[in-house]
Amino acid sequence: MSPVSELAIDLDRNGGDALHRQIEASIRQRIRSGALPAGVALPPTRALAAELGVTRGVVVEAYAQLVAEGYLTSRSGGYTQVASAAAAPPAAQRPERPAPPRPPRPVVDFGYGRGNVAAFPRAAWLRSVRRVLTEAADERLGYLDGRGAAELRSALSAYLNRVRGTSADPEAIVITTGYAQAVSLLMGVLAARGASTVAVEDPSASDDARPIAQALGLNVVGVPVGDDGVRADAVAGLDADVLILTPSHQWPTGGVLSPRARAAVLAWAQRTGALVLEDD
């Protein structure tokens, strides 16, 4: 029996679990049971991938996860082995814990602001991380500019200028950990500059902006939304220092802001000197 066959990995290609997770679970279980003792070398990723009929990246990702969990050890240019600390304890010491039941998957998930994490390109991400760690300058591993890595800001400005028709300058871009932090920073600056009123779509999903604005003593007013996003006539007479919009996919209506309304918003901002904040 070949070293590959000894792993006894049986993939369910019609199941709900990703292939790399099935490989992880199979190897993990054999290590825990003692079938793969400490020090045993696992097959090369290319050989295992060929045996299982999957891409090498799938096996690389499975091995990498088990290395991260401490079940395997891997050295550059060497074999991947079962770690000594991963040896299974005697059966009498292993408590039997039933696996928690999996919640049923919804047919349709109406939650907003979430991507399909099951489709995340793990193998491609892992390859990119390895390439960047290999090629990055030493100073990139230290403290960075508070506005974000220069390479990322340059890439974003190029994308925005090409796809959105902006004239973004990398020096004017600030990378945050997400929308909530961005809103918090902006609201703090606006309040310090004397802003008094924040306008949000009505209805809207401004759960992050409302409590932050109110905590800073800012008034929050609603702007009516129609089939195509915020109504142009409602914006025209708006008295606010900042207007928060979701122009590409208004929540909860799903409307896309019409060209007429976009022009009205820009005209209002130019006339009043207000700021338009897009949650895109």
Stockholm file with secondary structure:
# STOCKHOLM 1.0

chainA/1-280         MSPVSELAIDLDRNGGDALHRQIEASIRQRIRSGALPAGVALPPTRALAAELGVTRGVVVEAYAQLVAEGYLTSRSGGYTQVASAAAAPPAAQRPERPAPPRPPRPVVDFGYGRGNVAAFPRAAWLRSVRRVLTEAADERLGYLDGRGAAELRSALSAYLNRVRGTSADPEAIVITTGYAQAVSLLMGVLAARGASTVAVEDPSASDDARPIAQALGLNVVGVPVGDDGVRADAVAGLDADVLILTPSHQWPTGGVLSPRARAAVLAWAQRTGALVLEDD
#=GR chainA/1-280 SS CCTTGGGCCCCCTTSSSCHHHHHHHHHHHHHHHTSSCTTCBCCCHHHHHHHHTSCHHHHHHHHHHHHHHTSEEECTTSCEEECGGGCCCCGGGSCCCCCCCCCCCCSSCCCSSCCCGGGCCHHHHHHHHHHHHHHSCGGGGSCCCTTCCHHHHHHHHHHHHHHSCCCCCGGGCCCCSSHHHHHHHHHHHHHHTTCCEEEEEESCCCTTHHHHHHHTTCEEEEEEEETTEECHHHHHTCCCSEEEECCSSCTTTCCCCCHHHHHHHHHHHHHHTCEEEECC
#=GC SS_cons         CCTTGGGCCCCCTTSSSCHHHHHHHHHHHHHHHTSSCTTCBCCCHHHHHHHHTSCHHHHHHHHHHHHHHTSEEECTTSCEEECGGGCCCCGGGSCCCCCCCCCCCCSSCCCSSCCCGGGCCHHHHHHHHHHHHHHSCGGGGSCCCTTCCHHHHHHHHHHHHHHSCCCCCGGGCCCCSSHHHHHHHHHHHHHHTTCCEEEEEESCCCTTHHHHHHHTTCEEEEEEEETTEECHHHHHTCCCSEEEECCSSCTTTCCCCCHHHHHHHHHHHHHHTCEEEECC
//
